[in-house]
Amino acid sequence: MTAPRTSWFHRAPVISLAIALSGALAGCGLIGEPTCEYDGVEYSPGDKFPDTDGCNSCYCTEDGDVACTDMQCTSD
């Protein structure tokens, strides 16, 4: 008696899981794509978001760095 062969169809869920996990481990982006983390939130290159000071703005650069404006904040 020979062992039953596993078809490609039966391995598809395992392959799908491996692909999903590799995406999650790559920072929710494409593998190798840089991401930025600022104040505990992850951003993709090109994303714009408010600075923690409430008056400046920031963006995620293509290199994965965060760049923010540096204007003096005024109090109301």
QUIMOJO-V28317 format. One record per residue. N is the residue number from 1. RES is the residue in three letters. PHI is phi in whole degrees, 0 to 359 (none if undefined). Layout:
BEGIN
N|RES|PHI  N|RES|PHI
END
This chain:
BEGIN
1|MET|none  2|THR|255  3|ALA|288  4|PRO|296  5|ARG|275  6|THR|270  7|SER|277  8|TRP|301  9|PHE|300  10|HIS|283  11|ARG|270  12|ALA|303  13|PRO|299  14|VAL|292  15|ILE|294  16|SER|299  17|LEU|296  18|ALA|297  19|ILE|294  20|ALA|297  21|LEU|294  22|SER|294  23|GLY|294  24|ALA|294  25|LEU|286  26|ALA|270  27|GLY|79  28|CYS|62  29|GLY|231  30|LEU|291  31|ILE|300  32|GLY|89  33|GLU|281  34|PRO|291  35|THR|232  36|CYS|246  37|GLU|240  38|TYR|217  39|ASP|54  40|GLY|80  41|VAL|243  42|GLU|263  43|TYR|234  44|SER|264  45|PRO|306  46|GLY|96  47|ASP|292  48|LYS|246  49|PHE|204  50|PRO|287  51|ASP|287  52|THR|291  53|ASP|282  54|GLY|87  55|CYS|234  56|ASN|262  57|SER|234  58|CYS|229  59|TYR|212  60|CYS|267  61|THR|280  62|GLU|297  63|ASP|273  64|GLY|90  65|ASP|262  66|VAL|259  67|ALA|240  68|CYS|233  69|THR|292  70|ASP|230  71|MET|275  72|GLN|288  73|CYS|276  74|THR|253  75|SER|264  76|ASP|272
END
